[in-house]
Amino acid sequence: MIPMLSQKIIGKGVDTVASFVDCAILGLRGDLCNCDCDNFGVAGFFASGKFFLSGLKMNDNKQNSHDEVPEIIKNAVLVHSSPIPIETPIVKGYDWNKGIDYHALFETYKNSGFQARNFGLAVEQIQQMINVRNIPLEDDEIDSLEEDEFIRRKSSCTIFLGYTSNMVSCGIRDTIRFLVQHKMIDCIVTTAGGVEEDLIKCLAPTYIGDFNLEGKSLRQRGINRIGNLLVPNDNYCLFEDWVMPILDTMLAEQQKRGTLWTPSKVITRLGREINNEDSIYYWAAKNNIPVFSPALTDGSLGDMMYFHSFKNPGLIIDIVSDLRRLNTVAMKAKKSGMIIIGGGVVKHHICNANLMRNGADYSVFINTASEFDGSDSGARPDEAISWGKIRMDAKPVK
């Protein structure tokens, strides 16, 4: 097409590059030229840039356009780079020829790119928490005058673990139980579901299902779906049979001894009553690890308390005392680390407690929420820094 157009142009008197350009300029301005070349067509041809690439051979003294790449192209494509700072990490993955070394594997994640880097930095951040936590407290730092053993300072870095109920519904429950069993964390904040799902699993199992199972059909069969997990409704009936007598006893202690129940005290009591080593809260009670749940009524446990209020009314759960407890744990921490899986109330409750000490020293957020809706769940760590919930010199990871 280009040679044919060039022949047409040349045949109509445009026999030099100069006159070709002149006619094109007139065409671009909307004026007719004096020659018979259809300069509007010439203008379109010129404006399209094809003139520079067509390789037309005209009676001109200039070099053939094949001789070198036009400067405009070289300037656009062959841009020179500024020097990269020497300390900038180079992208490199794990060398599997060296065998399986998990420490080395996680270390290479930092230089693998994309979310693997965030994962590697999270591992590094948690390792820093552990390293500081393992430093023995000085005698004057032990906080021996604190009467509440649950909030007494126990280590050089108080590690807060927060998680939503789905982490207990799935197999991550067993990882959390391991951490609590071996006293690897100091304080827990979770939801009502994060408590009851653990206890219910001690009574009856949860099953693997499918995300696409129809809700109507499951409801007719008395089966509840959590993502691709299935929980028979009979499990909650078993939970009611187990927990109601405990609530009766708690009410009796409140009336006779003046016991002031809080969510953390309720969870400790349930952990002792379940008496099952598979339970997170069995080990939390055994190891004096406080578990806070400011929304303890938002789930099956709340349903049981609601039923109990008809059968045997009067039980009182005080959340303000727990607020003081949790905030005091954070305030007393020599160093503070936050590991928060999920969002919502558990994320904010831990972060807000750390505001009382001008922010946590170490932080890892693990969630899939986006910041662009303004939710606390999706907020990046830098937003927490603006509120004083993470320290300004910290290096938090999401």
N, C-alpha and C positions, 0 to 999 in steps of 0.2 A: 504493500500500500504506500509506503514512504517513497520508494523510488518512483512510482507512478506519479505521485503528487509533485515530486521534485521536477520530473520531466515536464509536467504541465506548467509549472511555474516558470521554468527556464524557457520553455517554448513560447511563453507570452512576454518575453522581454526582461525577465528578472534574471540576468546572467551574471551577477556578482553578489557576493555576500553583502556588500554595502547596500546595494539597491534592494536586496531581499529584506534587509533589516528596515530600511526606510519605508518600504511599502507596508511592512508589518506594523510599524509604529503608527502610520496613518490609519491602518485598520483598527488598531487598538483604541485610537482616539475617535473612531467612528467616521473617518473621512475617506473618500475615494482617492486613489492615486491617479496619476496622469497616464500610466501605462495600462495595458490590457491584461492584468495578472490576477484579477479577482483577489484584491488585497485583503478582503475580509477573511477569505480562506487561508491566505498567508498568515494573517494575524493569529487565527486560531491555531495554526500549525506551529507558529513561533511561541505562542503563549503556553502551549502544552509541554514545551521543553523538548519536543522530539527533534527540533532543529539541531540541538547539541549532540544528539545520539544517532542521528540518521546516517552519518557517513556520506553525505552528499558530496559529490565531486563537482565543484563549480570552477569557473574560470577566474580564479582568485590567486593571489600570491601567497596566501596563508597556508600553513601546514595542514595536511589531512587530519581530521578529527580523531582518527584511530591512533595517532602517534603518541598521545599521552592522555591520562585521565583528567578531566576538567577539575580545576581547583575547587569549585563548589562541592563536588562530590568528595574529593579528598578531605576537605575541611569538615564535612559532615560525618564521614564514616571513620576516618583515621585520626580521631581525636586522641591526643596524648594524655596519659594518666598522670595525676599527681602521685608522689611517692607515698606508699602505705607505711605507717609507723612500724618500726621494727618489732615492737611488742605485740602487734596484732596477731591473734591466734590464726593458724592455718587449718582449713577444713581437712579433717582426717578421721577415719573411723577405726574401729578395733581390728587388730590383726589376729584373726582366729587361728593362725598357724602357731601362735604362742600358747594355745590351750585355753581352758576356761578359767579366767581370773576375774571375779566379779568386781573387785575393787578397781582393777585396771579398766574393765568394761565401762563401769559407771563414770570413770574419769574421762574416757574418750567421748562420752555423750556430750560433754561441754563443747567439744570441737566438731560435732557431727552436723550442726545446723538445725534450723527449724525448731520444733518443740523438743527435740532431743537435747538441745542446749539448755532449755529451761529445766528439763528433768535433771540434767547433770548439775546445774547450779543449785537446784533444790536439794539434791543429795549432799552437796558441799555445805549448804546452809544447815541442814540437819546434823551433819557431822560436827559442825562447829558447836551446835547446841550440846551434843553429847560430850565433846571434849571439855567444854567449860563445866558441864554438869558433874564430870568426874573429878574436878578439882575439889579436894576436901575443904569444908568450911572451917574458918578459924573459930576458936573457942567463943569469941565475943560475937560471932555471927550466927550461932546456933539457934538463937531466939528461944531459949529455954523457959522464959517467963510466959510464953504464950500457952494458955490453958487448953485451947482447942487444937488437938493433935492433927486434925484434918488441915488446918491452915498454917501450922507451924512450919517455918522454913526448914527444908530438908536437904537442899543441895545448892550448889553455886549457880545453877541455872534452872529455874522452874519451867518445865515444859508443859504447855497447855495443849491438849489434843481435843479438837472439835470435829464432830462428824454428824451427818444427817442419817435418818433412819434406814435409807436404802443400803447404806454400808453394812448395817447389821442384818438386813434381810438377805443380802448376798453373802458370798463366802469370805468377804473381807472381815466379817465378824471374828473369824478365827485368828486373823492377824492382830486385830485389836486386843482380843483376849490374851494373846501371847505377850504383847507389850505390857498389859496390866499385870499379868501373872508374874512377870519378871521385873516389875517395878521400873520400867523404862520411861514412864511418863509420870507426871506429878498431879495433874488435874484434868478432869474431863468435863466437857460441855456437850450435851446432845439433846435430841428432841424426845418427845414422849415415845414415838415409834422406835427410836434408838434404844430405849429401855425395854419396852414391852416385847419387841421382836426377839430380843435375846432371851428373855424369860420364857416366852412361848415356845421357842425352839428346844428348850429343855423339857417341854411337855409333849411336843409333837413336831414332826419335820415340815420343812418347806420344800417344795418340789420345783424342778425345772419345767417350764412350759414354753410359750411362744408369744412374742409381741403381738401377733396378729389374731390371737384367739378372740372370738366374739364375746363382748361383754354381756349381752343378753343371755346367751347360752350358758355362760359361766354363772350368772346370777341365778338362773333356774336350777342349776346343779349345786348351789351353795358353795361356790369356789371363788375366792378373791384373787385378783391378779395384781402383782407388783412388777410392772415391766414384763419380763418374760419368766417371772417366778409365780408359782401358784401356792396359795395358802388356803386349805379347806376351812370353812367357817367353823367347823367343829373345834378347830384349834383354839378359837376365841372362847368357845363354850367351856373348854377345859381350863382356859385361863381364868374365866369367871369363877369356876368351882374352886380354883386354887387361891385366888387373891381375896375373895370376899371374907373368909374367916380371918385373914391377916388384917384387913381393914377394920373388922370388928374389934380385934385385939388392940389395934392402934387407937381406936376411939375410946376404948376402956382405959387405956393408959393416959390418954389426954384428960379424961374426966376424973380419974382417981389420983394421978400423980402430977397433973398439970403439964404433961409433956407438950412442948411446942413443936409440932411437926413442920418440917420444911421439905421441899422437893429432894434436896440432897440426903436428908435423914430418911425419907421414905425409900429412896433408892438403896441406901445402905441396908435398911431393914429387909427389903425384898431380896437383896443379894445374899443376906444371911439365911433367909428362909428357903431360898431355892436350893441351897446346899448341893450344887452341881458344878463340878470343875470345868465343864464346858462353857460356863457362863462368864461373861465379862464382869458382871456385877458381883458374882461370888468372890472373884479375886480382888475387885476394888474394895469390897468390905473387909476382906481378909488382910489386905495390905494397906489399909487406911488411906486409900486414894479417893478424894472427894469427887463426886459426880453431880454436876449441876444441870438442871433441866427447867429453865424458866417457863416453858410451855408444857409442863408435865400433864396437863389436862387435855391436851390436843391429840387424842388418840384413843386406843382401846382402854388404856388405863383410866383416862378421863371418863369413858363410858361406864367403867366399873364404879368409879366414884359417884357418878350420876345415879346409877342404879342403887348404890349403897345409901345415897341421901334419901331415898324413899323407904328402904327397908330398915335403916338404922341411922337416922340423921344426926348431924352434929359435928362430924369430922372437919377440922380446920387445917388448911395447908397455908403456911406463911411464906410468901415469896420475898418479902423485904429482908428478913433475916438472912436468907441465902444470898441476896444481892450484896449485903455487907460482908458475908463470908468470902464470896468470890473476889470482890474488889480488894479485900484485905490480903488475900493470897497474892494477888498481883502487886499490890503496893509493897508488900514485904519482900518480894523477890529480889535477890541480889542481881541476877540477870534473868531475862525472860525470853522464852521462845514460844512461838505459836505455830502449830501444824493444824491447818483447818481444811477438812475435806468436805466440800459442798458449801452452801451459802445459807442465807436466811438468818434465823435467830441465833444459831450456834456461832456463825461467823462474827456477827455484830456483838454478841454478848462477850466473847473473848476479847475482841478488839477494844470494846468500850471499857472493860475491866483494866486493860493495860494503859488506857488513858490516865488512870489514877497514878501511874508511875512515869508519866510523860512518854509513854510508848514502849513497845517491845523491842528487844535488841535483835532478835532473829525472827523471821517470819516466812512461812511457806503456805501459799494458798493453792489448793487443788480443786478446780471446778471448771465447768464448761460454759459458765454464764458470760455474757457480753456486757461491757461497761456502758454501751450506748443507749440503754433505756434508763440510766440513772439509778439502777437498783444497787443496793448494798451487796447483793450476791455477786454481781458482775464487776463491782468496783475494783480497780487495780490497786496494788499496795501503795502506790504514790498518793492516791486519794486519802488513804488512811494516815499517811505522813502529814497531810494538810490538817488533819483533825488532832494530831498529837497522839495517835494510837500506835504508830510505829515511829521509832526514833529517827531523827533527821540524818544521822550518820549510818543508819542500818542499810543493808543490801538485801531487801526482801525479794522473794521470787514468787511468780504465779505461773 
